[in-house]
Amino acid sequence: MLGPLTPLAHVGPDQWDTVVAVNVTANWRLIRSLDPLLRAAEAGRVVFVSSGAGHAAHLKPYLGAICGDQGRARRARPHLCGGNDEYFSRESHDRRSGPLRTKMRAAAMPGEDPMSLRTPEELAPKILALCAPEWTQTGMLYDFPTDRVLSFMPPI
């Protein structure tokens, strides 16, 4: 969820709480709910999805509700799980899509030409590959814009 495009000091408490609930708390609830199924699966996989908006190099004015602490929280998920849990340290990946042609991106960057961006349909096969039992790399960052698997850089 993007949240309001405004200086951080102008984001209302209810707006902030909603963005945190969707972008951070919902992910925590999902991890808690799926944990027993993932442990029981022969080849369970977790792929954490991030737009990259919270990465320090991509911080932009008026994106305070989605960036900053929330961006760091989202990026830390695989390693927070992995640091506390053997399953997640073996089978989790983070995936950074880079800019994609989505409604959220259009709202965040209204002057950008959407036809210059890759589509979610181009990303989908890459996510499926990360979920395949044949995929053996774990605890890494798959960077869609460069189509490379990178070492994870911890949140700053």
N, C-alpha and C positions, 0 to 999 in steps of 0.2 A: 504494500500500500504506500503510495507516494506521500500523502499528507498535504497540508497546505503549502503553497509556494510563497513563503514570506520569511522575513527575518525570524530567527529562532525566538527572540523575545516577544514576537507577536503571535506565536502559536499558543492557542488556548489550552488549558489543562485537559478539557475533554477531547480536543483534537489530538493532543500528545498521547493521552491514554489509549485512544483508539488505534493510533499508529503502532504503539508499543504492543498492544494486545494482538494485532494482526501479524506484525513483523517479527516479534520476539516470543511472546508468550504462546501463541498458537504453535510455533515450532517446538517449544518445550513440551507442550501437551501431546503433540504428535509423536515425539521421541518416546515419551513415557508410555503411550498407548501401544506403539508398535514393537517396543522392546521384546516382549515375550514371543511374538511371531518371528522376529528376526533371529532370536536365539535358537528357535526350533527349526528354522530353515536350513537346508543343506548348503545353499549358496546365497544366503541373504546379503543384500547390498543396501547401502544408504548413500544417496547422492544429495548433498546439500547444495541448494541453488542460491546464487547471489548475483545481483546485477553488477556489482562492483562499485555501486554508488557510495559505499562507506569507505572505500579505499582512500587514503590520504591524498593520493595524487589526483583523485577525481572529485574532491570536495568543491562544490560550487555554491555561490551565494543563493540564498532562498531555499536550499534543500536541507535545512537543518533538521526537519522532522524525520527524514529518512536516513540521513548521514550521521556522522558523529558517533555517539555511544551506541546507537542502534546498529549502525553499520559494523562496528567492532564486535558487537554481540553476535550478529549473524555470522560474521567471518570466524568467530571463535568456536562455533558449535561443534564442528568435527573434532577439534582438539580438546574441548571441554569434555565431550563424551569419551574420547579416546584416553584422556588422562585418568579417567575414573573407571574405565570399563574395557576389559580385554576385547570384547566383540567389536566395539566401535573403533578401537585402535587398529584392528586388523582389516575391517571391511568398510571404512568410510572414506568418502572423497568429497572435496569441495569443488564446485564448478563455477567458474566465472564466465558469464555469457558475453560480457561486453554489451555495447548498445544493440538492441534488437528492435525491430519494427513492431512495437506494441502500443496499446492505448496509454499505458503509464509513461512510456518514453515520450510519446507525443505531448502529453500533458506537462512533462518536466522540461521539454525542449521544443516549445511551440514553433520556433523559426527554422527548425531543422528539416531538411528534405527527407521524408520517410523512405523514399525510394533508394536512398543512399545506404540504407541499413539492411543487414541480413535479417532473415525472418526466423520466428520460432520453429517453423517447419524444417529449417536447415539445421537447427540445433538438436531436434528430437532424436535423430539416429545416433548422435554422439552420446547423449544421455543413456540411451538403450545399451550402447556398447559398454559404458561404465558399469551397467547392471548385470552384464553377462557373466556366467560362471567362469568363462575363459579369461576374463580380465583379472590380472594378478597384482597389479600395482595398487597400493592402498595408502591412505593418509596423505594423498597428494592433492594438488590443485590442477584441475584440467582447465586450461585457458582456451576458450573457444575462438577468440579473435586470432590467435596464433596457431591453433590446433596443436598445442603442445601440453605435455604433462610436466608441471613444475613442482619444485619443492615448495611446501607450504610456508608462507611468511606469516608469522604470528601477528595478531592485531597490535597496532601501536597505541 
